[in-house]
Each structure stands twice: as C-alpha cells, then as structure tokens.
C-alpha cells in the first residue's frame, strides 16, 4: 500500500524558467537511466525476493519507493522550469507570448531547434513533464532488468546507480541555477548511497561469484586472448593472480589463432590457472544448485499462499509465520 506525503523528500526550487534545461532534465524523468526506470527496476526485482529473501525484498521496496519520490522531485523541477508555459499555451485566441520567456533571439532559435528534436515536448505536454527522454523517445519497459537471481540483479542495480550518478554530474554542467544545482546534487548523492546499499547487500550473499549458480568450465575461465595487434596492455585483468583466489592466475594467450588451431577449437584445451578440476566444478555446481534451490523451495509454499499479514510485524510473509 502506497501513501503519498505531499512534502517532497528534498524541496525542489528554481530561480526562474528555463525551458531549455527542462528538456534536458527529461532524461532523468523518462530516460533509460532516469528515476522512473530505477523505481520500476527495483519494484519488479523485489517480487521474486519476497518469500525466499524477505530482507532483500524490504530493501528493494524501500529504495524503489525512494526512487518514486525522486521522480516527483524531478517532475516538480521540470514543471517549475516551464513556469508560464501552460498559461501562454492556453492563450489560444491571441498570438502566444511564450517566446518572451526566452532571452534574446539566440535562445529563441535554440528552442525552435529543441522543438524539432523533441516535438512532443511543450506541444503535447502543456508545460509539464512527459514520459520521454530528452530526445522525445517514450519510456519503455525494456529499460528494466530483473533476472530473478539476486547476485545478477544486485550487480545490475549497482551499475544502474553508477550510470544515473554520472548523468546527474553531466546535467549539473548545463544549468547555472543554484537552486536546481542543489537539487541535482542531492539526487546525485542518493545514487551514491543506493550504490553502497546494493553493494553491501550483495556481500551478504555468499558465495556470490560467479553470478547465478553454475561455476563455468574451468578450462576457459582463466584465459585471456590477445585479440589486437601492435603494443599490448598488461595488468591485473590479464596477468598474475588478478582477482582470482590463491593458487589461481590468468593465462595470457598471445597468439589466439595458433592456440585455437592447437586445441582443435578449444575442445582439447587443458585446465590452466584454475585449481579446480572438471569433477570438482561439477560437485560445486550440484552443491550450489541444491542450496539455492532449497532456499527458495523452503520459503515458497505449495498450494495455499498469501503475501501479507495484517499488521505485517515480521519481515517474512505469513506463509513462513506460525498460524494460530
């Protein structure tokens, strides 16, 4: 159940109208890295976590709800940046004085250009935000990643927060309004906080690498192919132990063509750098499959089921609680 509190989480303010920046800010309203996409991403991911991992469900729903509040902040800012537009558009009986909001012919020409790039903005919105990005492309459900595996979803969420953070950084360079800058700085900072929340949650799932359940074929996990000519870069991503465990290391394939021929297309590739044999990996796969499957099955009842208790005093759904 959602309850709308009329006071914004952060008080959005503007110094004056700025239709140009309002159009740019649409990126964080209806864009791929915007607040609606973030809210829906975590909202959808939370469902599969509800019964097997109620603590992760709680976190995802809390952050999703905060993202909806950020969407309201962005929408309020866009609307205020378009202050006066709606009234001018309603003045249909006479020639609109909308262009007087813009200072000088240069900004007028720029607004005409913006209208051609994003024709829906102003023409269809009437002075409010639209569910599009800054180019007028409609918001899409394809922005949402939800794979039903927390080790995958949380890594996706960490990346999403990083992308959203850098977009706010870029946006801050396109406005001189100190009030808008302050709002963007708050929203950018909350992306950092969410990044750390998801990172910490991922660490509570052990083991969490590789993502998912299966370990991968040990013959191919530790090889790096030098697939470019000329000078080659070396570093912890292709030499030494890197981020592998003790006793493991990268195997650098300097001549990939020769290697593929000698191994008959990798079919006869030997295990190098990985200390686990094929049999050991098979055992790990079976062990991990049993553990992860068991966690979910134990928390998901067959037959009758329900989502909530009233009141919900425990994190677990009532299917896991003692019933009188």
N, C-alpha and C positions, 0 to 999 in steps of 0.2 A: 504494500500500500504506500503510495507516494503522497506526501503532504507538502504543498507549496508554501514556503515562507516568503513573504513579499520583500523583505530586506535582502539585498544581494550579499553574497559572501564577501565581495570586495566592492566598495562603492564606485561604480563607473562614473567618470566625469570627462567632459571635453571642454576645451577653451572656446570652441566655435565650430561652425560647419566646415566639413572638408569632404565633399563627395568623392574626390579622387582617392583618398585613403580609405574611405568607407568601402569602395570597390575592392581594394587590395585586401582589406580585413575579412572579406567574404571567404577567403582561403581558410580561415580558422572557424568559420561557421558551417560551411557545407563542402569543404575540401577534403581530400583523402587523408590529410594529417590533422584535420580540424577536431573541434570539441565534440560534435555530434558523432563522428566516426569513432572517437575514443570511447564515448559513453556507450554506444551500441556494441562496440567490440567487447568491452568488459562485461556488459549486461548479458550478452549472449554466451560468453565463455562461462559465466557463473552457473548456468543451469546444470551443466554436466558435473559440476563440483558440489552441488547442493547436498547430496546424501553421503557420498564417499569421503568428501573433504570439506566439511561444513565451515571450518575456519578459513579456508581459501574462498569459499562462497561469500562469507561475510566480508572479506577484504575486497573482492572483486565488485560486489554490490555497493560497498561504501565508496570506492573510487569511481565506479560508473555514475553514481548519484552526484558526486562532486563534479564530474565532467559535465553533467547536465546543468549544474549551477554555473559552470564556466561558459557553457553555451549561452546561457541567459545574459551573462556579463558581456560577451562578445556581441550578441544581438542588440543589447541596450546601447552599447557604444556605437555600433553601426547606425542605429536609428537616430541617435543624437548628432552624429556626424552629418546626417542628412536633414538636420533640423531646418524646417521651412519648405522642404521639397514637396511634402504631401499637400500643404496648403496651396502652393503655387500650381500644382497639377490639378487641383480642384477648381482653379480659376479658369474653367473651360470656355466661358463666354467671351473672355478677352485674351489677348496675347499674354502668355505666361512670362512672368519676370524671373523665372528660375535662374537664368544665366547671370542675374545680378548677384547671386551667391558666390560667383566666381570672380576673382580679382584679375581683371585685365583680359585682353584678347588671347594671350598665350594659354591661360588656364581654360578659356572657353574652347579653344581648338583642342586642348587635351581632353576635355570632357566629351567632345564630339568623337574623338578617337576611341575613348573608353566605351562609348555607346556602340561603336561599330564592333569592338572586340567582344563586348558582353552586352548584347542588345536587350536582354531581359531586364537588366538592372535599370532601375528608375522607370522604364516604360511599363513593366508589369508589376513591380514591387510597390509602387506608390510611395516610396520613401522609407521602406523598411527592408530588413534583410531577406534574402532569398536562399533557398536550399541549393545553392550552387557554389562552385569555387569562384575565384576571381576572374576566370575567363567565361563564366556563364555555363559551365558544364554541370548538369544536375548531379546531386548527391546520389551515390549508388551503394547498394548493399555489397557490391564486390569489394568495397574497402575493408570489410570485416573479415578477420582471420579468427577462426575458432575450430580447433582440431580435436577437442575432447581429450587432450593429453596435456596436463599442466606443465610438464617440462618443455613442451613445444609452445603452448600458449603464453607462458610467462616470458620466454625468450622473445617471442613476437611482441609482447607488451613493452618490454624493455626497449626494443628497437623503435617502437611507435612513439614512446615518450621522448626518445632522443631526437626523432625527426620533428616532432611537434615543438620541441625546445628550440631547435635551430631555426624553424620558421618564424617563431616569435622574435628571435635575435635579428633576423633579416627584416622583419616588419618594423622593428624599432628604428631602423635606419631611414625609414620613409616618412616619418612624422616628426615635426618639431613641437607638437603639442605636449607640454609637460604632464598634463593630466592623463592623456592617452598613453604616454610613455610609462607612467606609473602603473596603469592598469596592465599593460603588456608585460611589464617586469614582474608583476605579481603572478600572472598566468604562466609566464616562463619558469618562474621559481617553483610553482606547484608541479610542473613537469619533472623537475629535478627530484622533488620529494617522491613522486609516484615511481620514478625510475628506481630509487633506492628501496621502496616498498616491495616492488616486484622482484628486485634482485635478492632481497632478504628472504622473501617467500620461496624463491627457487632454491635457495641454500638449505631450506628446511626439508626439502625432498632429496633424500639420499638413497642410492646413488641417483644422480640426475644427468649423467653423461654416459653414452650418447643420448640425445633426446629420444623419447619413446621407450621401447622395450628391448629390441634386438641390438646386439653388440656390434655387428658388422663383421665381415670376413677379415680375419687377421692378416691375410696375405696382401690386402690392399689398403688398410687403414693408415699405414705409416709411410707410404711412398709419395714423394713429391716429384712431379715431372717438369723438367726444364723445357718449356714449350715456346721459347722465344730465342732468336739468335742474338749475337753480339754479347755485350757485357751482361752478366747475370748478378742479381742481388741475392745475398745470403743473409739469413737471420734466423731467429728462433722459430719462424714459421716453416723452415725447410732444412735446418741443420741442428745437430745436437739433440738434447732431450726435449727441448721446447716445453710444451705444457703437458707432455705425457708423463706417466708415472715413473718411478725409479726403475732403472734397468731397461727402459724403452727409449727409442730415438727415431728421428726421421731418417729415411733412406732417400738420398738425392739421386734421381735418375737423370744424368747429364745428357744422355743420348736416348731419348724416348723411342725413336724408330728402331734402333738396334735392340733395345730392351724388349719391345713388343714382338719383334721377329724371334728373338732367342727364347722367349717364354710362350711362343705359339699363341700370341694374342692374350697374354696374361693367364692363360689356362694352366700353364706349368710354373707360375710364379711361386717362389718359396716364401715362407714367412720370414720377414726380416724386420728387426726393430721392435716388433710386438712380442712380448714374452708369453703370450697365451697361444696354446695350440688350438687347432680346429675343434678337438674334442672338449677342451676347456671352455671354449666360447659357446659350444652347443649346450653345455651344462649351465653356463651363466644365462643363456637365453631361456632355458627351461625354468631356471630358478626365478628369474625376473618376471617371466610371464605368469608363473604361479602366484608370486607375491602381489603383483599389480592387479591381476585378475581377481585374486582372493579379496583384496581390499575393497574393490568395487562391489563384488558379489555379496560380501558380508554386510555391506551397508545398504544394499538395494533389495528390498523385499520382493517376493513374487506374489502375485495376487493383489489383495487389497493394499492400498498405499495412500498416504496423504502427505502434503507438502509442509503444512504449518501446524503449530499448536497455538491455542488461544488462552492466555498470552504465551508468546514464544520466549520462555525463560532460559532455554538452553540452546546452544548452537546447533545441536543435532536435530534433524527432522523428527517428528513424533514416531515415525516408523522404527526409530532406534531407541526411543524412550520407553520406559516402563508404563504400561497402560493399566489403569485400575479396572 
